[in-house]
Amino acid sequence: MEHTVIFQPSGRRGKFPAGATVLDAARKLGVGIEAICGDNLVCGKCKIKIMDGNFPKEGITSSINHVAQVADKDTKILKDLTARFEAAQEGEERRKIQRKMDKLRAKHENLSDKEREENIRLACGVKVSGDLIVFVPEASRTSEGIVSKKAGKINVKIKPAVSKVYVELPPPSLEDPTGDYERLVAGLERDHKVKGHPAIDYRALQQLPDALRAADWKVTVTLWQREQIIRVEPGKVERNIGLAVDIGTTTVAGYLTDLATGEVLATESMMNPQVRFGEDVMSRITYCMLNGRKGLEELQRTIIDGLNTIAERAAEKVGLAPADISEAVLVGNTAMHHILLGINPEYVGAAPFAPGMHHSFDINAERLGLKILPAGNVHVLPIEAGFVGADNVGCLLADEPHRRDEITLLIDIGTNGELVLGNKEKLISCSTATGPALEGGEIQYGIRATAGAIENVKVEPETLDVLFKVIGDEEWSNGQRNMGAKGICGSAIIDAIAEMFKARVIKKNGQFNKELSHPRVRKNAKGMDEFVVAWKHETALEEDITITIKDVRAIQLAKGALYSGCQIMLRKLGVEKFDRLAIAGAFGSHINKYQAMVIGMYPDCDPETIEFIGNAAGDGARIALVNVDKRREADEIARRVEYVELALEEDFNDRFGEAMQLPHMFDRFPHIESILPVEEAAQEIEV
Amino acid sequence: MANTEREKQLIKGLQDAVINYKVDEARKLAQAAINEGIDAYKMTMEGLAGGMEVVSEKFDSHEYFVPETLLCAKALYGALDILKPHIKAKDGGARGQVVLGVMQGDVHDLGKNLIKAIFEAAGWTVHDLGRDVPLAKFVDEQMRTDSDIVMLSAMMTTSMVGMKKLIPMIKEKNPNVKIMIGGSPISEKTVEEYSADGTADNAPNALREAMQMLETLRKGLATA
């Protein structure tokens, strides 16, 4: 039986069979609800309110009784536990069960008693069993991310793999009944010196006779590497376009590029649709491991569908069809790369992390299922090692540390942090498990960088007054005005923790300063220390926005991983310091380089030498798209970069531990010493 | 026998050295205890383990985090290296034995090392298999040592999946052995799904959980 579901405030409505989750319904109707954990009842971001009552205007009666709880394993566990609890005798055993139950509830419901009473539920946790009106609160709505992966400037000679040439052929006659293909090849050799009988793709061949005759034997031929005919169009066509795509774990960004000029004609980005199978690389690999070939095919289809959407939308923006895209260059981390090509990623997911192959790869678009020109080529950049994938090769093409004398430290911050260190003599790379915290994941009030997200935070050290800025609003807060803040994005979390440290709200070891008595420094309902960044009246939420000790710990882990990675790399290369720091990644461009140094995301350096290079992976893909020689160069660098497995380093755990402190347990930061808090009688540490 | 003044002083000193991560101080006091012929077992249990208990509390209350705990473990090992050779075998009898290792395909051993420190401090015998351990090795080591508990660690979901296969392998050989699993991707859900016996979100809690398991095991044996 089908039921009507109406979402508010968007007003979108549709009919759904009983059993569909509210989140499924929202997705089908294009209602954006945040759901990071992939429908696992874990992240608690997809809170919605089920309206109660008769709504004559909509002509339906909505009720909390019109939803059924999704039965998951945990509710079963809870049921078992409850039974065991009731059967158990007073004592340690019973207390233990109680503790387990509390933990489970708190973890998986992500709803307070008050919320439950107000008919607030997780959209992924309830199924449609009757007509519904569902209200999507501000905090749960997704909005277009502003960390769009903007295309950077690239400086490269234009030499695409795909070229278009115009030929005019003599029509066949009874005296000269030569075949169309042979006639075309002769014309290409005569007018364009295309030697050695270029092959013709099957799809191009099918078009050939009609295309030649449609415009009086005047045609434009699309050649790949001047050795294969991939398209024949009637008349003169100059437009020659390609698509470069950076497939990130979280975001996919496509750049429709003019192959004659290198100019970006349209940028199109979306959430990686694979997110519903798991937020990070590992959970997607695990999905493939547990579901075998079928799981892998499902994930592959999902990303290819996503790429097709990007191609379609981007082409539409400039009034073209996706089939007008003559070639695509794709980059992504190793797991994204393998899944895209349908190569089992399982072995990349565990030590010794050997990839299916390092070398770049060319595949026919139609064979891959990519709906650009069917005979078009898809080029996938090479992989350096294990976790350092084609996206990192893209960064290297864009930043070119391998052509520089000075030593570059290149950090690409994403869900994984990849580091490259070196110069034209030698390059080494490593991968660090930074996790999603730096981008706002796993942070209580963390949200993506969308309108309404707090993006900058200032804490007045004397009064602990907080001023902040939200995305989409030019003015700073003044303590009074309602800023409509919905949460804190990655750049502001770094800001906030740096500011809290400078104002001595937290200590070097991340601990809250217990001697501070201030309304902003308090304990939350769970007894955890927290710091109020925005008061309720400044937010779009029904509560204050805070940073908890748990958030601080998550950031300490993430930045400790990055910092210790830098340290070990410096040692491996045998140098004391680097000459320039290049920070890549869409998120990277939004952080404040001073604040990032205050929390110790990277070792001390002259802030003047820090350069934000934007989405370098995407820029690298564009470079390889417009210049075919760069593909060879990419293969060369990929083989040259030496990979360092951090976890195998004898002292990795120690270095990691030390780097978790703010900014570091031992290392000094001469370049920012003046803004760091003076250390209180530093405890002597013997190691 | 009541603790003498000197013993009390050394115990307190060792506790503080562990809590405040003073390696040299810890070693110095341990050496003093040995030189003065003071019971090494008592120093370990009351001094080092006592100190580690405070560290656990500080971890629980978010006062300490991983870096501090690592340093505390260092101080603890500094003293333990000196005291251990002087502990008579019979002294350790009351505690259990555990096989510990990081799953195949995984080389992240920070969590495992902290577990090891806490358990050793508490007087347990720890058979540490290291990291990237083949499944069969866990089974063999449990059989060889007849350990009470096998503890499996994984930081990546991809290596965690191996537990599903490994746990029945261990239980098949020895149904009485208890299995604890831990690491960032592991939740109560995993415990239930993989039929393990327990998990904990940090090392001190793991020890608490293990103590209870041991109690249940020993009770079970006594009534059998």
Interface residues (C-beta under 8 A of the other chain):
Chain A: K73 D74 I77 E92 K96 K100 K103 L104 K107 M282 S283 I285 T286 M289 L290 E346 G349 A350 A351 A433 N509 G510 Q511 F512 M528 D529 I549 K550 R553 Q556 L557 G560 E645 A647 L648 N653 D654 F656 G657 E658 M660 Q661 M665 Q683 I685 E686 V687
Chain B: N20 Y21 K22 V23 D24 E25 H62 E63 Y64 F65 V66 P67 E68 L70 L71 K74 Q104 G105 D106 V107 H108 D109 L110 N113 R131 D132 M155 M156 T157 T158 S159 M160 V161 P185 S187 E188 K189 E192 E193 Q212
